[in-house]
């Protein structure tokens, strides 16, 4: 059996997403979402994406389901009613700020 390898352009370091029991590092979250790691870290710092840090200066972990909620809440459908999109964003932000956890859908 023969295999054929195709050359792919080098796009930087490859990150394999291997969540630990549903948790992702900022680098893994960036690979999962396609967003820049610096943007993920900024959203975590601002409290827009909830994250946990078990020890001070320790590894930041983002729950994959919370990241999925964030992505769903911030998706913009060109045909969506702007008022509905804004209401969804406000609900998500209120839930994150007040610590109500994920919304069930």
C-alpha positions in Angstrom: 0.0 0.0 0.0 1.4 3.4 -1.0 0.6 6.8 0.4 1.0 10.1 -1.3 2.1 13.1 0.7 1.0 16.6 -0.4 3.0 19.6 0.5 1.1 22.2 2.4 2.2 25.8 3.0 3.7 26.4 6.4 1.2 28.4 8.4 3.1 28.4 11.7 3.0 26.0 14.6 0.4 23.3 14.5 -1.8 23.0 17.5 -3.9 19.9 18.1 -7.0 20.5 20.2 -7.0 17.9 22.9 -9.3 19.2 25.6 -8.8 17.9 29.1 -12.2 16.8 30.2 -13.9 19.6 28.2 -11.4 22.4 29.0 -9.1 24.2 26.6 -6.0 26.4 27.0 -6.1 29.8 25.3 -4.0 28.4 22.4 -6.3 25.4 22.0 -9.3 27.8 22.2 -7.7 29.9 19.5 -7.2 26.8 17.3 -10.8 25.7 17.9 -12.4 29.0 17.1 -10.0 30.3 14.4 -9.5 33.5 16.5 -6.1 34.8 17.5 -4.8 33.6 20.9 -4.2 37.2 21.9 -7.9 38.0 21.3 -9.0 34.9 23.3 -6.8 36.1 26.2 -8.2 39.6 26.0 -11.8 38.3 26.1 -10.8 36.2 29.1 -9.2 39.2 30.8 -12.3 41.3 30.1 -14.6 38.6 31.4 -16.3 38.2 28.0 -15.2 34.5 27.9 -15.4 32.8 31.3 -12.2 31.0 32.3 -10.7 29.3 35.4 -7.2 29.6 36.8 -6.6 27.1 39.7 -3.5 28.9 41.0 -2.2 32.4 40.7 0.0 32.7 37.6 -1.2 29.2 36.7 -2.6 27.8 33.5 -5.8 29.5 32.2 -8.5 27.0 31.3 -11.6 27.7 29.2 -14.6 25.4 29.4 -15.4 24.2 25.8 -19.1 24.5 26.4 -18.7 28.1 27.6 -16.7 28.9 24.5 -19.4 27.3 22.4 -22.0 29.5 24.1 -19.8 32.6 23.5 -19.5 31.7 19.8 -23.2 31.1 19.5 -24.1 34.3 21.3 -21.8 36.4 19.1 -22.6 34.9 15.7 -24.0 37.5 13.4 -26.4 36.3 10.8 -26.8 38.9 8.0 -30.5 38.2 7.9 -31.0 38.3 11.7 -33.1 41.0 13.3 -30.5 43.5 14.8 -32.7 43.9 17.9 -32.7 40.1 18.5 -28.9 39.9 18.0 -28.4 42.7 20.6 -30.8 41.1 23.0 -28.9 37.8 22.8 -25.6 39.6 23.4 -26.9 41.4 26.4 -28.3 38.2 27.9 -25.0 36.4 27.4 -23.0 39.2 28.9 -25.4 39.5 31.9 -25.1 35.8 32.5 -21.3 35.9 32.4 -21.0 39.1 34.6 -23.4 37.8 37.2 -22.0 34.3 37.2 -25.1 32.5 36.2 -23.1 30.1 34.1 -24.2 28.8 30.8 -27.7 29.4 29.4 -29.6 26.2 28.5 -31.0 26.2 25.0 
